[in-house]
Amino acid sequence: MAIQGPIAISFGQVFPHGCYIVGDVEAVKDFDASTNGRFVQARDKSTGEPVWQVAVMDADPAVKAAQKTVAVKLLSAVQPVPPAPPADSPFVPVEFDGMTVTAYVGQNTGRLAWSIRARAMRTPRTTTATTTPAKPTAAAGKEAAA
């Protein structure tokens, strides 16, 4: 098969309605290297960088409640810092850059699941798909065509 390893994907493909941080950024434990009382942080097999993770809630209203929260793993030499929350909201919107997904079979379910990884997180640049963008006027369309 030609596809091997992580598949590059855009933030909008994974979270078309955006997502919100619902947990702390934490180091991922390397279960093979860690022993009783000794924590060893996982490292990415390709880059050797430390692996961190943060729980996020998918803002898609069609996603079932049990599937709304997912972990996004971040590859970074230092612990990533989440964006600051907006002054008017208790929720922290976030976007991820350099995203990949890797398919695997869930041990508990026997079903296809996805591991989501990213290179960085940041404050969203644009509004989410849940807002309706303004329609261009005829004059705006003429300017764009000129």
N, C-alpha and C positions, 0 to 999 in steps of 0.2 A: 504494500500500500504506500502511496506517495506521501500521505500526511503522517508526519512523525513529530512528536513533541507538541508544545503549546501552539495554539492557533491565534494569530493576531486578530483583535476585534476592537471596534470603537466603543466608547462609553455609551453613545446613543443606541447602539445595538443591544447592549446588556441592560441598560436602564433608560428606556426611551422617555419615561416620565420623571427621571431624576431619582436621587436617593438621599437619605439622611443618615448621619452617624448616630448610632444608638449604643455605643460602647467605647471603651478606651482602646488606644493603640497598644497592643501587647506583643511581646516577643513570642514566637512560635517555638515550642519545645521540640527538640530532636529526641524522639522517644528511644531510638537505638543507642545514642551516645550518652544520654542522661542516666544517672544511677540514683539510688536512694540518697536524698539530700544534696545531690549535685545536679544543678540545672545546666543543660547545654542548649544553646539556641540553634535552631535549624538554619542551614545555609542552602541557598539555591544550588542545585547540582550543576547548572550551566555557568553561572557567574561567580559563585562562591560568596555572594553577598548574604548578609543576615536576612532572615525572613521575619516580618512583622505581620500582624493581622488586626483588622478592625471590623466590627459588626456594623452593617448598614441595613436600613429598612428601605425596600423597594417602594417607590411612590406610585407604582402602577395600581390603579383601583381594581383591576381585573385579577390580580394575583391573590390566591387564597391566603388567609391569615397565617396558616401554618408555614407558608413558604415565603413570607414577606421579609424575614430577616436572614441575611446571608453574610458570610465572612469573605472579605476581600484581603488577600495576602499582598503585602508590599515588600519589594526588594529594595533595601536601602542600607547604606553603611552606618547611618545613624537613625535613631528612632524618629519616624515621621511625626510631624505636628499637625493636628487637624486645623482646618480654617476656623476663624473666630465665628461665633454664632451671630446672626443678624440681631440688631438691637430690638426689633419688634417680634421676635420669634424664639421659642425655647428649642426649636429644632435647628440642627446644623446641616445645611445642604452641602454636598460635596460632589466633586467630579474627580475621576481618575484618568491619568494619562498613561500611555504605553501599556494598554491592557492586553492580556492574553487569557484564553480559556483552555483547559485541558479536560477531556472527557475521562470519566472513570465509572466503575460500577460500585454503587454504594454497598458497604458490607451488611448493613442492617436491612436494606430494602431489596437488594438485588437489581435495582433499577439504575438507569443511566443518570449520572450526576455530573456537575461541572465544578472544577476548581478554578476560581477567578484570581488572577494576579494582576498587579499594576506596578509601574515604576514610580509613580508620584500621585499625591492627592492635592487638591486645591479648591478654592472657592469657585463655584460655577461661573462661567463667563457669560452664559446666556440664560434666558428663561427656559423652563422645562416644556415638554410637549403638552402639558395639561393646560397651558395658556394658549389662546388663539392669537396668532400674529395679526397685526393690522394689514388690511388688504391695500395694495398699492392703488393710488389714484391714477387716472388717465395721464395726468401731467407727469407723475413720477415714472410711469411706463415709458413716456416719450423721452425723458431725460436719460433713462437707462439705455435706451436704444440709440441715442445720439452718439 
